[in-house]
Each structure stands twice: as structure tokens, then as C-alpha cells.
Amino acid sequence: MSEENILLDYEFPKDLEFEPAPSDVETTVKIRAVDLKHKDEGRMSVILELPEYPNADDIFHTVWLPREDNDPKQNKRTMIALRRFYQAFSIDYSQPIDVKQDLVGAEAWAILTTEEWEGVTRNKIKAFTLPK
């Protein structure tokens, strides 16, 4: 990743609420952010590891970002998901976030599932669990 800092600053509406996380959990594990790639103005890819499973492959998780050309409902869904992501990693989003500084090394809990991709079974984030 380049050494440039990525500074994200979004205003989160106070009426933004979450639905409960699904209760049909497959596996809940601790995850740690180890790197990220800012793909373009609408997304970044976060590389996550499973500290309790050192032999497991990393998880590449896409975080979608709000964009001016999205419709209002799409941006609301994006903001809800982004806020849930920040909360899962205990990131204070009340101020601008330096993603590399605030995210890399942070840990969270997530519900994992698996998916087939190009003939390979890999882990995928189904949902983030929020700290209590």
C-alpha cells in the first residue's frame, strides 16, 4: 500500500439504526485488520487475519464508501454498513478517521461463512458483531 494517508470524514445521521445481527451463526471469530487498499472513491479492501487460526488464509473484505452519484437509499445502506464496521472495530467515527492509523492492527469479532471462488473455498465475513 502506498504511504499516503486516507482521511475519511462522514457525517452520520442520528436516526441511522441497525437491524439485529443474524442469530443463525456459523462461526464467530476474532479478526484483525492487517492492511488495506483504497481501491477508488467508492470502496476500500481491508485485509483481515484470524489471530486464533494462524494457518487460515487472510480474508479480503470490501468496505463500500458513500458516493455523490449513489441514490439516497444506496448511500443510507452504505452509511449503515460503514458505521457498523467502525463500531465493530471500536473506531471513533465522530471525527475524521485516518484509516491506516485507526484501523490497521484493530481487532473485532465477526461471523464467518464460506464461499466458493474460482474453485477455492474461502472464508467470508457474514456479519460483524458489535462490542457490548
C-alpha positions in Angstrom: 0.0 0.0 0.0 1.2 3.5 -0.7 2.3 5.6 2.2 -0.4 8.2 1.6 -2.9 8.7 4.4 -6.5 8.1 3.7 -8.7 10.5 5.7 -12.4 9.8 5.7 -14.9 12.2 7.2 -18.6 11.4 7.0 -21.4 12.9 9.0 -23.6 10.0 10.4 -27.2 10.9 10.8 -28.5 10.4 14.3 -31.6 8.4 13.1 -29.4 5.7 11.4 -30.3 2.4 13.1 -29.2 -1.2 12.7 -31.2 -4.3 12.4 -30.1 -7.1 14.8 -27.3 -9.3 13.6 -28.5 -12.7 12.3 -28.8 -15.3 15.0 -28.0 -18.3 12.7 -24.3 -18.0 13.3 -21.9 -20.3 11.5 -18.6 -19.4 13.3 -17.8 -16.3 15.4 -14.1 -15.5 15.5 -11.8 -12.7 16.3 -10.4 -10.8 13.3 -7.6 -8.3 13.0 -7.1 -5.7 10.3 -3.6 -6.1 8.8 -3.6 -3.9 5.7 -5.9 -2.0 3.4 -6.1 -0.9 -0.2 -8.0 2.2 -1.2 -9.5 0.9 -4.5 -11.3 4.0 -5.7 -13.5 6.7 -4.3 -16.3 4.2 -3.6 -14.6 1.3 -1.9 -11.6 0.0 0.0 -10.4 -3.5 0.5 -9.4 -4.5 4.1 -7.2 -7.5 4.6 -8.2 -9.3 7.8 -6.4 -12.1 9.6 -7.7 -14.6 12.1 -5.3 -14.4 15.1 -6.7 -17.6 16.7 -6.1 -19.5 13.5 -2.6 -18.6 12.2 -2.8 -21.1 9.4 -6.0 -19.7 8.0 -5.9 -17.6 4.8 -6.5 -13.9 5.1 -9.9 -12.5 4.4 -10.3 -9.8 1.8 -13.3 -7.7 2.8 -14.7 -4.8 0.7 -15.9 -1.8 2.5 -18.1 0.4 0.4 -18.0 4.1 0.8 -20.7 6.8 0.2 -20.6 8.5 -3.2 -22.3 11.5 -4.6 -23.6 9.6 -7.6 -25.4 7.0 -5.4 -29.1 7.3 -4.8 -30.1 8.3 -1.3 -31.2 4.7 -0.3 -28.0 3.2 -1.5 -26.0 5.8 0.4 -28.0 5.2 3.6 -27.3 1.4 3.3 -23.6 2.2 2.7 -23.5 4.5 5.7 -25.2 1.9 8.0 -22.7 -0.7 6.9 -19.8 1.7 7.3 -20.9 2.7 10.8 -21.3 -1.0 11.8 -17.8 -1.7 10.5 -16.4 1.3 12.5 -18.3 0.2 15.6 -17.1 -3.4 15.3 -13.5 -2.3 15.4 -14.2 0.3 18.1 -13.2 3.2 15.9 -14.4 6.6 17.0 -16.2 7.9 13.9 -17.3 11.2 15.5 -14.2 12.8 13.9 -12.3 12.3 10.7 -10.6 8.9 10.6 -7.1 8.2 9.4 -7.9 4.7 8.1 -4.4 3.3 8.1 -3.6 4.6 11.6 -7.0 3.9 13.2 -7.8 0.5 11.5 -4.6 -1.4 10.9 -4.0 -3.5 14.0 -7.5 -3.1 15.3 -9.5 -6.2 16.3 -13.1 -7.1 16.1 -15.4 -10.1 16.2 -17.2 -11.4 13.1 -19.5 -14.2 12.0 -17.8 -16.1 9.2 -19.2 -18.2 6.5 -17.5 -19.8 3.5 -17.9 -19.2 -0.3 -16.6 -20.8 -3.4 -14.5 -18.5 -5.6 -12.6 -19.8 -8.7 -12.8 -23.4 -7.3 -11.4 -22.5 -3.9 -13.4 -22.4 -0.6 -12.5 -19.3 1.4 -13.7 -17.5 4.5 -16.0 -14.6 4.1 -17.5 -12.1 6.6 -21.2 -12.7 7.0 -21.7 -10.1 9.7 -19.7 -8.1 12.3 -20.7 -8.4 15.9 -20.7 -5.2 17.9 -18.9 -4.7 21.2 -21.2 -4.6 24.2 
